[in-house]
Amino acid sequence: MGSGPVKGFNTPEVQQIITKKHDAGQNKIPKEEAETATFAAGCFWGVQLAFQRVPGVGSSMVGYTAGQKLHPTYNEVCSGSTGHTEGVQMLFNPAVVSYKELLMVLFDRMDPTHLNRQGNDRGTQYRSGIYYHSEEQKSIALDFIKEIQPKYNDRIVVEVKQAEKFWPAEDYHQKYLEKGSQKAAKGCLEPIKCYG
């Protein structure tokens, strides 16, 4: 759990997304006007903090997705018996941040060529995934993967599946790194340290 290294925002393109000038009011968007994105990229703590910093992401929660058991607990997911992966679901304002830009942030947070692991975290619960909420998101995700595959020596193994039920994780996991004194402010480029 959460034993990954300190990780900053690596590319100038992603740094531009994080530091994008915007009206702070655009981060508060009514649910009916927002779009939903669901991603997985290893330990959900660092992934959530990265997306908390993205202008246009109004809210986020960590939880479990792409598994079989109803109402899974953290310990059950960690056992590998439920089929779930640790994920982050967010509501975002597409007038501020595009789905493709969110994918750029996601891929900056992980090695998409590692199957069932990120950093020191290993197991199916740490697999990487894009869980689309519309055919448009699916198309954007598949095109994005094709576009960036040449940048990697190994094949990208991120699963791309239709979003299923997202089970919120226990309260103590929500905004865990922010509660541990790491900054969640929009535009913050400080490296994220994931610890458990």
N, C-alpha and C positions, 0 to 999 in steps of 0.2 A: 504494500500500500504506500503510494506516494514517496518512493525512494529515488525518484528521478533527480537528475542534476539541476543546477541553476541554469535557466534558459532565458535568453533575451529574445528580442524580435530581430531576426537575422537579416532580412532583406530590406533594401531601401523601399521597395514597393509596399511591404507590410508596414514598415515604419510610417509611411505616408498615410496608410489607412488608419492606423492608430492615432495619428496626430492631426487628422483631417479637421479643418476649421468647420464649425457648424454652430447652430443655435442650440444651446443646451436644452431648450424646450422640446427639441425634436427627439430627445431621448425618452420623453414621456409620450407614448402613443397609445390611444385607445386600442384595446385588444382586437376589436373588429376591423381596425385599419392596419394592424400589424401583420407581418408574415411570421411563420414559425420555421425554425431550423433546428435540426437534431443531429449532433455529431458525437463521435467517440474517437479518442486518441490517447489511450492509456489512462493513467490515473486522472479522474475527473476534476480534482482540485485545481491543478494548474491550468487545465483547459478552460474551466469556468472563469478563473481570474483573467486569463487572456481576453476572453470575450466580454467580460465586464468592462474592460478598458476601451472597447471599440465604440466609437461614436455611432449612434443609431441603434445600438442594442439596448432595448428598454428594460428587459428583465431576463434573468436566466435561473435555471435550477439544475442541480445534478441529480442523476437517478440511474435507473436501469432500464435497458431496452433490448429488443431483439432476442428475447428468451421465451421460455414456455411457462414458467410457474407464475401464478397470480400472486400479487403482493409479496415479491421477494424481499428478503432482508439482506443487509450487507454481508453477513456471514454466509448466507446461502449462496449469494452471487460469487463470493470469494472461493467457495468450495469448487466452483466450476460445474456444479450439478444442475443449474437452472438454465444454462444457455445464454444468459444475459451478458451484456457488456456494460461497463460504466460509461455513461453518456452525459451530455449536456444538452438541454433544450432551452431555446431562447426565443423571445419575441423581438423582432427587429423592424425598423422603419426603412422600407426600401427606397424612400426618397433621400436617405442619408447614406446607407450602406447597401451595396448589392449582394445578392447571394454569392456571386463569383468572388467578391472581395472577402466574404466570410470564409469561403473555401481557401483562399490564399492565406488567411490567418490560420486556419486549421492545419494546412500542410506545413506551415512554418513551425508549428508546435510539435511535429512528429516526424518520424522516419516512415514514410508510407510503404516502404519495401519490407518492413518487419512484420511477420505474421504472429499474431497473438502475443505481442510484447512491445513495450516502449521503455527505453532506458533499462532500469533494473527490474521493472515490473513485468512479470511473465504469467501467462495463462489466458484462456479464452475471454475472460472478463476484461482484459486489456487490449482486445483487438480494436482495430481502427475501423470506423464506419461513417458513411454518409447515409442518413435515413431521410429520404425525400418525402415531402408533403404534397407534391404536385408533379405532374408530368414535366412541367417547365423546369422545376428543380432537378429532376432526374436528368433531363437533357443537358442542363448547364453542368451538372456534376460529371457526366460521362465525357462531355466535350473538354472540360477542364483537365480531366485525367489524361486524355489523349494528348492534349496540348503540352502538359508538363512531363509526360513519360520520358521523352528524350533527355531530360536533365538527370535521369537516374540510370545507373548501370544495371540495377536489378529491376524486376517487374514490380509495379505498384500492386499491392495486395489489399488495398482498402476495400471493404465490402460496400456495395451500393445497393440498398434495399429500400422498399417502401416502408415508411415510418409505421411502427406498430404502437401499441400501448406503451406509454412512458410512465414508469413507476417512480415517483419522487423518492430520493434517498432520505434516510433519517435526518432529522433537523441538524444534528451536529456536523453533518457533511456539507450543509449548505453554506456557501461563501466561507469555507473553512480557512483558506489562506488569508482572506481579508480579515477575518476574526483574529488571525495570528499576526496582525499588524503589517501585512503587505498591502500596498496601495492598489485600490481598484478604480481610481479616478480615470475618467476618459482622457486619453492622450498620454497616459503614463507609459514610459518605455523602460522602466526599471526591470532588470532581470527578475524572473519568477523562480522562487526556490520552492520546490515541492518536497515535503518531508512528512513522515508518518510516525 
